[in-house]
Amino acid sequence: MLPEFGFLALIFAFLFSLALGVLPLLGYYRQHAGLMRLARPLGLGAMAFLILSFGVLTWNFLNDDFTVRYVVNHSNSMLPWYYKVSAVWGGHEGSMLLWVMILSFWIVAVAAFSKKLPLDMLAVVMSMMGLVLAAFNAFLIFTSNPFDRVLPFPPADGRDLNPLLQDPGLILHPPMLYMGYVGFSVAFAFAISALLIGRLDSAWARWSRPWTNVAWVFMTLGIALGSWWAYYELGWGGWWFWDPVENASLIPWLLGTALIHSLAATDKRGVYKGWTVLLAISTFSMTLLGTFLVRSGVLNSVHAFANDPSRGFFILLIFAVFTGGSLLLYALRLPALQAGARFQWVSREMFLLGNNLMLTLYTVIIILLTFAPVVNDLLGLRTISIGPPWFNDITTVLAPLLVLLLGVGQWVRWKKHDLKPVMRWSAWALIASVALAVLCNWLYAQHINWRVVLGLSLAWWLALSTLKTLYDSTHKAANPLLGLRKLSRSYYGMILGHVGLLVMIVGVTMATQYEAHQDVRMAPGDRYALGNWTFEFREYDERAVANYETQMAFFNLYRNGRPAGELLAEKRFYPVAGQLMTQAGILGQLNRDLYVSMGEPLTADRETWSVRLHVKPFVRWIWLGSIIMALGAGLAILDKRYRRIKLGET
């Protein structure tokens, strides 16, 4: 009876979300304050029923209710309790329930933290989000019921959670990513509300900025967690593979990055209103497209949740309605979006525009390369495969242009800046950046690698530009420290975000160009030298742990002959699922990772193994840079002016 109660709660959540999508909007058009004030209680009601539904499903997992089909497919009685909880979102139906519940959290958050927003604007914003919530609630009810029963003969035990997902990374990665995906619906709702109401001044952008930053923070951390999870769990040693579902997250992240920069221009200077609205629509649309990719079966991926064309069609219908409707409204309102402040060719506005165009071009290329194999197949053309080299080559061309624009754009003045000082400083900064990059490369490797020089030059370019930005903002103060104290939190957030990017550039450059790896045959007692490091296979052991059996290889590490640490690499066999998983052994240091993964046993007694050894310089800087960027955006959210501004102020 409890699963039916959970499904009934889901139906009530749909009814509340549908009412939220319709009644406040109707109240706005009729100027009926009572209907508009229903937005907050309706949002709370939808959230309450979704929490109840999610709680019931979690209870079903914790109590091994194998009368529920979804529990059968994604759990097992031997599964530890914490993986039973994370298994709730380990498959399609449960992850979509988490998706809509998180959306209801965003709706209630907007209601709670937008008390200074005029009633009509709040009503329309929440109504737009309510329509999105209703659409995905309907998707759950009609195509993806997580409470579907296995009757009349339920199995005695479940099929187990996918071993790939039995990892602490699963507990954090999907919720973080969904918070980002769903959070961009707030920027979309504000943009559509501004179009509907006709209140297209810069204040709507100011209200939207903190919400967009929050969504971007979660998505950045979610993508970084996914990258880290794949790095240590799959045993392949890589951190990004350009998998279609990886791209499905990267695409809205890139557009979201463009959006937070464009919102800054619209907020501070009243420019690019039309472009900012279009970016808000496009970013949200790409989150819908990403949801479609993961759940339709159109593209094959290890990350995909479902392979059901009917579900894909439903999501595609949602995508078409919201994207088509919003673009039609945008076209009708376009004349009102043309006005804006004037500025010269050399100004921060122009560099922000260049930054946006580069990010958008990069996004479009990734979309085209990701979908090209599918389009070719649909058209009956020859099968093509587009792998990482294609994406890496495009990144190598576009990333330097983007970073060069970013470096200058962060310190030039709004509206107008003299060309000569810009050219003079840029020339000296480029020379200094290349010289410092060559020096760093030589000190590290005693030779010159021009790809490394390019990457490090970009990092030094950003570092010098950031220092100039701080100098220009504080040198006129009587006391430079006092000048630093007067800078806003959003300003420091910008600085921190750009520092995070340069840290990531260093990590990507060094890890890709100076990684050393070797596949070797090893048995206990064997040693293998890789550069200054020696890996010793100390011993082998087998154990039964919880719901899997593990084959463990213990390694000693030596640097220049001196003991430097220990590693444990594993092969885990999950008997219920019948799958074998690799667990890499990693010794992480700030400037390098020592990494061991087990391949296949080469002898019947499992004493001799195929082993892959890695020395990966600065690879952790990739994730460190992501964290710093997220901290920068988080700091910008705390800017006091976002808490005191009223719509209509400029």
URPEUR-V755798 format. One record per residue. RES is the residue in three letters. D_LAST is the distance of its C-alpha to the last C-alpha in whole Angstrom. Layout:
RES|D_LAST / RES|D_LAST
This chain:
MET|56 / LEU|53 / PRO|51 / GLU|51 / PHE|49 / GLY|47 / PHE|47 / LEU|46 / ALA|43 / LEU|42 / ILE|43 / PHE|41 / ALA|38 / PHE|38 / LEU|38 / PHE|35 / SER|33 / LEU|34 / ALA|33 / LEU|30 / GLY|29 / VAL|31 / LEU|30 / PRO|27 / LEU|26 / LEU|29 / GLY|27 / TYR|24 / TYR|26 / ARG|28 / GLN|25 / HIS|28 / ALA|26 / GLY|29 / LEU|29 / MET|25 / ARG|26 / LEU|29 / ALA|27 / ARG|27 / PRO|31 / LEU|31 / GLY|30 / LEU|32 / GLY|35 / ALA|34 / MET|34 / ALA|37 / PHE|39 / LEU|38 / ILE|39 / LEU|42 / SER|43 / PHE|42 / GLY|44 / VAL|47 / LEU|47 / THR|47 / TRP|50 / ASN|52 / PHE|51 / LEU|52 / ASN|55 / ASP|56 / ASP|56 / PHE|58 / THR|58 / VAL|55 / ARG|55 / TYR|51 / VAL|53 / VAL|56 / ASN|54 / HIS|52 / SER|54 / ASN|57 / SER|59 / MET|60 / LEU|56 / PRO|54 / TRP|52 / TYR|49 / TYR|50 / LYS|50 / VAL|47 / SER|45 / ALA|47 / VAL|46 / TRP|43 / GLY|46 / GLY|46 / HIS|44 / GLU|44 / GLY|43 / SER|41 / MET|39 / LEU|39 / LEU|38 / TRP|35 / VAL|34 / MET|35 / ILE|32 / LEU|30 / SER|30 / PHE|29 / TRP|26 / ILE|26 / VAL|27 / ALA|24 / VAL|21 / ALA|23 / ALA|23 / PHE|20 / SER|17 / LYS|18 / LYS|15 / LEU|14 / PRO|15 / LEU|19 / ASP|19 / MET|17 / LEU|19 / ALA|22 / VAL|21 / VAL|20 / MET|23 / SER|25 / MET|25 / MET|26 / GLY|29 / LEU|30 / VAL|30 / LEU|32 / ALA|34 / ALA|35 / PHE|36 / ASN|38 / ALA|40 / PHE|40 / LEU|42 / ILE|44 / PHE|45 / THR|46 / SER|45 / ASN|47 / PRO|47 / PHE|50 / ASP|52 / ARG|56 / VAL|59 / LEU|62 / PRO|64 / PHE|65 / PRO|63 / PRO|63 / ALA|64 / ASP|62 / GLY|59 / ARG|58 / ASP|56 / LEU|53 / ASN|52 / PRO|53 / LEU|50 / LEU|48 / GLN|50 / ASP|48 / PRO|46 / GLY|43 / LEU|43 / ILE|42 / LEU|39 / HIS|38 / PRO|38 / PRO|36 / MET|33 / LEU|33 / TYR|33 / MET|30 / GLY|28 / TYR|29 / VAL|28 / GLY|25 / PHE|24 / SER|24 / VAL|21 / ALA|19 / PHE|21 / ALA|20 / PHE|17 / ALA|17 / ILE|20 / SER|18 / ALA|15 / LEU|18 / LEU|20 / ILE|18 / GLY|16 / ARG|12 / LEU|11 / ASP|8 / SER|6 / ALA|6 / TRP|10 / ALA|10 / ARG|9 / TRP|11 / SER|14 / ARG|14 / PRO|16 / TRP|18 / THR|19 / ASN|20 / VAL|22 / ALA|24 / TRP|24 / VAL|26 / PHE|28 / MET|29 / THR|30 / LEU|32 / GLY|34 / ILE|35 / ALA|36 / LEU|38 / GLY|39 / SER|40 / TRP|42 / TRP|44 / ALA|45 / TYR|46 / TYR|48 / GLU|50 / LEU|51 / GLY|53 / TRP|52 / GLY|50 / GLY|47 / TRP|43 / TRP|42 / PHE|44 / TRP|42 / ASP|43 / PRO|42 / VAL|40 / GLU|39 / ASN|37 / ALA|36 / SER|34 / LEU|33 / ILE|31 / PRO|29 / TRP|28 / LEU|28 / LEU|25 / GLY|23 / THR|23 / ALA|22 / LEU|19 / ILE|18 / HIS|18 / SER|16 / LEU|13 / ALA|13 / ALA|12 / THR|10 / ASP|8 / LYS|8 / ARG|9 / GLY|8 / VAL|12 / TYR|15 / LYS|14 / GLY|17 / TRP|19 / THR|16 / VAL|17 / LEU|21 / LEU|21 / ALA|20 / ILE|23 / SER|25 / THR|25 / PHE|26 / SER|29 / MET|30 / THR|30 / LEU|32 / LEU|34 / GLY|35 / THR|36 / PHE|38 / LEU|40 / VAL|41 / ARG|42 / SER|44 / GLY|47 / VAL|46 / LEU|45 / ASN|48 / SER|47 / VAL|48 / HIS|44 / ALA|45 / PHE|45 / ALA|47 / ASN|49 / ASP|49 / PRO|48 / SER|47 / ARG|44 / GLY|43 / PHE|43 / PHE|41 / ILE|38 / LEU|38 / LEU|38 / ILE|35 / PHE|34 / ALA|34 / VAL|33 / PHE|30 / THR|29 / GLY|31 / GLY|29 / SER|26 / LEU|26 / LEU|28 / LEU|25 / TYR|23 / ALA|25 / LEU|25 / ARG|21 / LEU|21 / PRO|21 / ALA|17 / LEU|16 / GLN|17 / ALA|15 / GLY|13 / ALA|12 / ARG|16 / PHE|18 / GLN|21 / TRP|24 / VAL|24 / SER|20 / ARG|19 / GLU|17 / MET|21 / PHE|22 / LEU|20 / LEU|21 / GLY|25 / ASN|24 / ASN|23 / LEU|26 / MET|28 / LEU|27 / THR|28 / LEU|31 / TYR|32 / THR|31 / VAL|33 / ILE|36 / ILE|37 / ILE|36 / LEU|39 / LEU|41 / THR|41 / PHE|42 / ALA|44 / PRO|47 / VAL|47 / VAL|46 / ASN|49 / ASP|51 / LEU|50 / LEU|51 / GLY|54 / LEU|54 / ARG|55 / THR|54 / ILE|52 / SER|50 / ILE|47 / GLY|47 / PRO|45 / PRO|47 / TRP|45 / PHE|41 / ASN|42 / ASP|43 / ILE|40 / THR|38 / THR|40 / VAL|39 / LEU|35 / ALA|34 / PRO|35 / LEU|33 / LEU|30 / VAL|30 / LEU|31 / LEU|27 / LEU|26 / GLY|27 / VAL|26 / GLY|23 / GLN|22 / TRP|23 / VAL|22 / ARG|19 / TRP|16 / LYS|16 / LYS|20 / HIS|23 / ASP|27 / LEU|29 / LYS|32 / PRO|31 / VAL|29 / MET|33 / ARG|35 / TRP|33 / SER|33 / ALA|37 / TRP|38 / ALA|36 / LEU|37 / ILE|41 / ALA|40 / SER|39 / VAL|42 / ALA|44 / LEU|43 / ALA|43 / VAL|47 / LEU|48 / CYS|46 / ASN|48 / TRP|51 / LEU|51 / TYR|51 / ALA|53 / GLN|55 / HIS|54 / ILE|52 / ASN|50 / TRP|48 / ARG|46 / VAL|45 / VAL|44 / LEU|42 / GLY|40 / LEU|40 / SER|39 / LEU|36 / ALA|35 / TRP|36 / TRP|34 / LEU|31 / ALA|32 / LEU|32 / SER|29 / THR|28 / LEU|30 / LYS|28 / THR|25 / LEU|26 / TYR|28 / ASP|25 / SER|22 / THR|25 / HIS|28 / LYS|26 / ALA|27 / ALA|30 / ASN|30 / PRO|29 / LEU|29 / LEU|27 / GLY|25 / LEU|25 / ARG|24 / LYS|21 / LEU|20 / SER|17 / ARG|19 / SER|17 / TYR|18 / TYR|22 / GLY|21 / MET|21 / ILE|24 / LEU|26 / GLY|25 / HIS|27 / VAL|30 / GLY|30 / LEU|31 / LEU|33 / VAL|35 / MET|35 / ILE|36 / VAL|39 / GLY|40 / VAL|41 / THR|42 / MET|45 / ALA|46 / THR|46 / GLN|48 / TYR|50 / GLU|51 / ALA|55 / HIS|56 / GLN|60 / ASP|62 / VAL|65 / ARG|68 / MET|68 / ALA|70 / PRO|70 / GLY|72 / ASP|70 / ARG|68 / TYR|66 / ALA|64 / LEU|61 / GLY|60 / ASN|60 / TRP|60 / THR|63 / PHE|63 / GLU|66 / PHE|66 / ARG|68 / GLU|68 / TYR|68 / ASP|68 / GLU|67 / ARG|66 / ALA|65 / VAL|62 / ALA|60 / ASN|60 / TYR|61 / GLU|63 / THR|62 / GLN|64 / MET|63 / ALA|63 / PHE|63 / PHE|62 / ASN|63 / LEU|61 / TYR|62 / ARG|60 / ASN|63 / GLY|66 / ARG|64 / PRO|63 / ALA|59 / GLY|58 / GLU|59 / LEU|58 / LEU|59 / ALA|58 / GLU|59 / LYS|60 / ARG|59 / PHE|61 / TYR|60 / PRO|63 / VAL|62 / ALA|59 / GLY|62 / GLN|59 / LEU|59 / MET|56 / THR|56 / GLN|54 / ALA|54 / GLY|55 / ILE|52 / LEU|52 / GLY|49 / GLN|48 / LEU|45 / ASN|46 / ARG|48 / ASP|49 / LEU|53 / TYR|54 / VAL|57 / SER|57 / MET|60 / GLY|61 / GLU|65 / PRO|68 / LEU|70 / THR|74 / ALA|75 / ASP|75 / ARG|71 / GLU|72 / THR|71 / TRP|67 / SER|65 / VAL|62 / ARG|59 / LEU|58 / HIS|55 / VAL|53 / LYS|50 / PRO|48 / PHE|44 / VAL|44 / ARG|42 / TRP|39 / ILE|38 / TRP|37 / LEU|36 / GLY|34 / SER|32 / ILE|32 / ILE|30 / MET|28 / ALA|27 / LEU|27 / GLY|24 / ALA|22 / GLY|23 / LEU|22 / ALA|19 / ILE|18 / LEU|19 / ASP|16 / LYS|15 / ARG|11 / TYR|12 / ARG|14 / ARG|12 / ILE|9 / LYS|9 / LEU|8 / GLY|6 / GLU|4 / THR|0
